[in-house]
Amino acid sequence: MAQRLQGKTILITGASSGIGRSCALEFARTAPRDLRLVLTARRTDRLREVAEQIRAEVGDGVKVLPVELDVADPVAVRGFVGGLPEEWRGVDVLVNNAGLVKGVARAPEIAENDINVMFQTNVTGLINMTQAILPIFKARPEGGAGDIINIGSIAGREPYPGGSIYCATKAAVRAFSDSLRKELIDTRIRVMEVDPGQVETEFSVVRFYGDKSKADAVYAGCDPLTPEDIAEVVVFVAGRRQNVVIADTLIFPSHQA
Ligand code: NDP
């Protein structure tokens, strides 16, 4: 697998924490030579820490480009892709990971701003990135080549009370992934989705607007997955030979069955 990833350019959104950060580290550890990692998020200080950790662990064989990017801003996304330095432009794998949940409330009480932020990040942001990267993939021979790995959620399959908007965004990601895969059937562009269940990250801190005690309560008394558990699956999926499409993977802790 490491050989197949060698020489690739991997672009990860939301790489400043949680699953995205772990994906960056896992790609670097799996293919520690001639790999390029474009790491994006809004918190650049956190991206630089990830870049430093990679350098400390695997040395200079992995090149890292941290870039500030808000996926919900379509102009910024187009400018970012168009402005990538020449040697970074040949993106092979896009991991659409940036996402969030805001608030826990029954549908009639959800704040308008929270609805907008969730859709603009989880759905429109993911589509913005995909539209911006697809021309790079399509410029390759035989109709094009490249991998899009979308991070969905168990929430897109099993909606729960209090999470209607977040669940709806992840159901939208699923529909988008499935449609796009079919649209690209005559190419070597793979569209794959990894759907995590409960993973302990900063996700719940964001959900409760930074209230750490409420966030910690979400994981109390259960044994959630770690972001590394998801990163291992993402890297596995990306490392299959080109003809193997792992379209859809659901991964959750045993207590969540
Ligand atoms: P984290 O909060 O740790 O990470 C979320 C990442 O998304 C951060 O790096 C954040 O970076 C980034 N992000 C959020 N909004 C934007 C934006 N507008 N533009 C760019 N980047 C953004 O949570 P997770 O690692 O858990 O979440 C990663 C993905 O996994 C999400 O799509 C989430 O929905 C999904 N998921 C998580 C589960 C869980 O239980 N944790 C379960 C199922 C799915 P920054 O703030 O620096 O911009």
Residues whose N, C-alpha, C, O or C-beta is under 5 A from the ligand:
A	BS01	NDP	G14 A15 S16 S17 G18 I19 G20 A41 R42 R43 L69 D70 V71 A72 N97 A98 G99 L100 T121 I151 G152 S153 I154 P196 G197 Q198 V199 T201 E202 F203
